[in-house]
């Protein structure tokens, strides 16, 4: 199971607010990192073509 699916599954079942807040923060960090990695890949691919 991927970490993203694990976080989403825990979010859907977690009752403790502090833990839920930490899971949301972790998920947001993972989304931001993925966006940054995607931007770098796109920039690299475009610069490689030119």
Beta strands, then each sheet from edge to edge (+ up, - down):
end
